[in-house]
Amino acid sequence: MKPKPLHRSITFWSGILVMIFIAWVWVDSSRFASDAYRHPYRIGTVRGIVYLHRESAVRITPPATMARHRLGPGAIEFHVFPPPLFARGKQRTIPDTPPEADIVEQVKREIATSPPDAWVVVIPHWLLLLAAITVWLAGLVWRDRRQVRAGRSAPEERSERECSGAL
């Protein structure tokens, strides 16, 4: 049996679709800020990052919300490749962030003023895209190896069946 060509593989097209979606969200996050909130967690995307934030349990906020708004030009300095970040609240007083600070620096300063039970994880879109490409390529390599093994074992199985049938 001849293996299906790569362009007919669901693994190939699923990976392409996921990578296009991540790239679209990356570009969209440079113009819009989006987030979803369910106390005490908030997940969102802004200026090239995805963030998951656990707020303090004592904060009074609406039970669940979703928001999306356009970002003004120059509101936050935009870096194409911001670094990843994990930070916990330290409940310290920190001076205001200068307006030219990048998004990761602003997140660090904001979480430092939060109570100790608050935390934030910042994952840049470039890192998500890199992870998707790695998983996609691993899936394609695995698919290829599986088809090569299936192609090698198929004639051997046939010859064994033919030999056993002759007895």
Secondary structure as GFF3:
##gff-version 3
##sequence-region A 1 167
A	DSSP	three_ten_helix	6	8	.	.	.	ID=ss1
A	DSSP	alpha_helix	10	28	.	.	.	ID=ss2
A	DSSP	beta_strand	32	38	.	.	.	ID=ss3
A	DSSP	beta_strand	41	46	.	.	.	ID=ss4
A	DSSP	beta_strand	49	54	.	.	.	ID=ss5
A	DSSP	beta_strand	64	70	.	.	.	ID=ss6
A	DSSP	beta_strand	85	88	.	.	.	ID=ss7
A	DSSP	alpha_helix	103	112	.	.	.	ID=ss8
A	DSSP	beta_strand	119	124	.	.	.	ID=ss9
A	DSSP	alpha_helix	125	166	.	.	.	ID=ss10
###
